[in-house]
Amino acid sequence: MRCLSRENTVPHGRRYQVFDPVMTIEAGETIVVETINHMTPVVRGAEDLHAHGSEEYQERKETGPIFVTGAEPGDMLAVKIEKIEVVGVPHAHGSGPLLDRFPQKPLLFPYEDGRIVFPGGLSVPYAPMVGDIYTTPERPKDNFFDHGGNMDFTEVKPGNTLFLPVFRPGGLLVLGDVHAAQGDGEIYGEAAETASDVTITVNIDRRYRSPRPIVETDDSLICLAGRGVLFESLKLAVRDMTELLARLYGVEREEAYILCTTVGSLRTAGCVCYNGKSMEKWTLAALSVPKDLRKI
C-alpha cells in the first residue's frame, strides 16, 4: 500500500490554488495519507504546543493534492474512510463562547486505552474523523463547501464514504485537520486535534452526481450544504436530496421532496465561532434520509 507523507502539504496562503498533484492514484486504490497537527507537524508533548502566530504554527496545512486517474469534471470522488490512526498526542488551543470565563490555553488530551482523556480525568471513546477534506475547485473563491473543505462534519469517519464533486481533472483531493474526538459544531473552536495516518480508498462515482458533498453510511444518505445562514443551507440540502432520491428511485421530484422533508433529519452541523464571538459566516446543514426506501 502506498503512503503520501505529511511533508506534502498545501501552504495556508495557497489553499485551493495548488493544481500540481503530489501523488497520482488509480480509481479503486487504497492509500495511507499522513496528516500534520496544526501546532507542529506532530505534537509529542507540551513543548510542541506552539502558540497561534508562532513560526512553528502550521495553520490549515492539509496533505495533497492527489490526482485520481480518470476523474473528470461532473464526476464525484467516492472517498471511503477505512481507518484513522492517531500520531502523537491530541490537543487543543481553542476558545469557544465562554472565553470571558475560561481563557484560551493549550491543552493535551492523552490517548489511553482507546479513550481521549480530558482535564479532570473525564474521558470519551476515541472517535476519529477528518475535519477538512476537499476536491480542488475551479476557482479559489467558489462557494465554500460545494467541494468539501473545512466542514468538521463528524460523519466523515471510518466506515463511511464521502462523495465529493470533481471540478478539475483528477479531482485533486486534499485532506487533513483530523480529530481524535469532536462533536458537531466544534464549539470550542478546535477539537481533539491530532496528526494522523488516514487510510482511504478512492473511487470514481457517476451514480450520485450531486453538486455538493454526500455522505453514505450503512443506513443513511446525507446531503451537506453550507451557506451564510441556516435556511439557505437547508434549502440547498433539501434540493440536492430531492434530486438524488428522484433519480435513484425513479419517482417524481415532488414525491421525493415530500418524502425527504417528512422523514429527513436535519442537523445543524457547524458554524463559525472565533474568540467566543459568533462570526455567523456560514452554517453547515446536514440532511439525512434512511437508505431503506422501497416502492410499494
Secondary structure as GFF3:
##gff-version 3
##sequence-region A 1 296
A	DSSP	beta_strand	2	4	.	.	.	ID=ss1
A	DSSP	three_ten_helix	12	14	.	.	.	ID=ss2
A	DSSP	beta_strand	23	25	.	.	.	ID=ss3
A	DSSP	beta_strand	29	35	.	.	.	ID=ss4
A	DSSP	three_ten_helix	46	48	.	.	.	ID=ss5
A	DSSP	beta_strand	63	68	.	.	.	ID=ss6
A	DSSP	beta_strand	76	92	.	.	.	ID=ss7
A	DSSP	beta_strand	107	108	.	.	.	ID=ss8
A	DSSP	beta_strand	111	112	.	.	.	ID=ss9
A	DSSP	beta_strand	115	117	.	.	.	ID=ss10
A	DSSP	three_ten_helix	119	121	.	.	.	ID=ss11
A	DSSP	beta_strand	123	125	.	.	.	ID=ss12
A	DSSP	beta_strand	129	135	.	.	.	ID=ss13
A	DSSP	beta_strand	148	149	.	.	.	ID=ss14
A	DSSP	beta_strand	161	165	.	.	.	ID=ss15
A	DSSP	beta_strand	173	179	.	.	.	ID=ss16
A	DSSP	beta_strand	193	205	.	.	.	ID=ss17
A	DSSP	beta_strand	214	216	.	.	.	ID=ss18
A	DSSP	beta_strand	220	227	.	.	.	ID=ss19
A	DSSP	alpha_helix	230	249	.	.	.	ID=ss20
A	DSSP	alpha_helix	253	263	.	.	.	ID=ss21
A	DSSP	beta_strand	265	274	.	.	.	ID=ss22
A	DSSP	beta_strand	277	290	.	.	.	ID=ss23
###
